[in-house]
Amino acid sequence: MQKRLLLLKKHGAVCLYDQKLTYCVRPEEYVNKNSAVWKEINAHLDTKAANLQELIEQLGVKKFGHKVVVGDCFCGGGSVPFEAARMGCDVFASDLNPIAGLLTWSALNIAGASDEKIAELRGFQQKVYDAVDKQISNWGIEINENGDRANSARFKTARDWAGRNISGDGFAGTLLRNVFMALYLAIKDDGNASAGKNWLKNEVIDYWNKRELICEFLGYITTFEHINNMSHWGKEAQTAMILKELVSNDGV
């Protein structure tokens, strides 16, 4: 077999993959050929194309009677439908993950949009930003008494809240506020999650029927330390993981 390949290669009958790469480019690297080159291509393929997209369309019509259709039912980030569309194919894509669907839609409709469409989108973004900026300025919620304005936000931790506003109306009287207090007490007691559990049992009305929701809150908080700009929630996230197990198994 090896001798046969060497013989075929010697006579130019075999082109290895690495050799093929020297003759090929990706669609984004492709530079449109001049009319003389397209004349030769069209004569060889019996087409009338003037660019890659027209060539793909006409070859599809010759073979299938319509443009080539590419379907990807697990499109992920959208690279397959995006590249197929860039070459001139009709594409259909879907994914069970809504984030993957959003990425694919963005690749086709934003990253792959024309310069005019992108300029229109940027104008819309600026319009939304200006409207939000005007409302925030009217409220004055990001400006202090010296006229300084915040350019970033930091989500307070359970330790930041400590025992402030732990009862009353609004957020102060919510179950989530009590969960924050439980985390604060556990961390204050050198990571003793039982201190937090005792708070919840004593302070939360109908604790036994609310354990499932409490565990959902704690489970979500365990993910905070892995979110951008939320690393300051590291102690709360670690304590929440232990406290969740204690509450979940309480009374078992």
Residue, then its C-alpha position, 0 to 999 in steps of 0.5 A: m500500500q505504501k509503495r502504491l501511494l509513493l508511486l501515485k504521488k510520484h506521478g502527481a496522482v495523489c495530493l496529500y492534505d498538507q499539500k492541499l492546504t497550500y492551494c486552499v484558503r478559508p472564506e474570510e481569507y478569499v480575495n475575489k478573482n479578476s474577470a479573467v480567472w472567473k472566465e476560466i472557472n465558469a468555463h470549467l464548471d459551466t457557471k456564470a459566477a463573479n464571486l464565491q457566493e454566486l458560484i456556490e449558489q449556481l453549483g447548488v442549483k445545478k446539483f439540487g435545483h436550488k441553493v445549498v441548504v445547510g442545517d445544524c440542529f446542535c449549532g452551539g456558538g454558530s460557527v457552522p451556519f455562520e461559515a455556510a452563510r458566508m459562502g452563500c448557502d441558506v442555513f437553518a440552525s437550532d440548539l436546546n441551549p438558549i445561550a447557544g441560540l442567541l450566539t448563533w443569531s448574533a453571529l448571523n445578524i450582528a457579526g455578519a451584518s452589513d456596515e450599514k446595519i451595524a451602524e444602525l444597531r450602534g445608533f440604537q444602542q446609543k439611543v437606549y444608553d442616552a435614555v437610561d443615562k437621562q433617567i438615572s441622572n434625573w433620579g440622582i441615584e449615582i451621584n453623591e453630594n459632591g457631584d461625583r458619579a459612580n462608573s461601576a457597581r458592587f453587589k454588597t455581600a452578606r457581611d456588608w449587610a451585617g445586621r442592618n435593616i433586618s426587619g420591616d417592610g420591603f427587602a428588609g423583611t424578605l426571606l432572602r434578607n434572612v438568608f444573608m443574615a444567616l450567612y453573616l452569622a456563620i462567617k462571623d462565627d469562624g465559618n460555623a454554618s450551624a449558627g446560620k441554620n439556628w438563625l433561620k430556624n428561629e427567625v423565619i416564619d414557617y421555616w420547615n415549609k420554606r427550606e426548599l426555597i432557602c436551599e435554592f437561594l443558597g445554591y445560587i449564592t454558591t455560584f457567585e464566586h465564579i461570576n465576573n466581578m463577584s469574587h468578593w462573595g467567595k466566603e459567602a459562596q463557600t459558607a452557603m454550600i455548607l449551610k445548604e446541606l445543613v438546612s436540606n438535611d435538617g430533621v432527616 
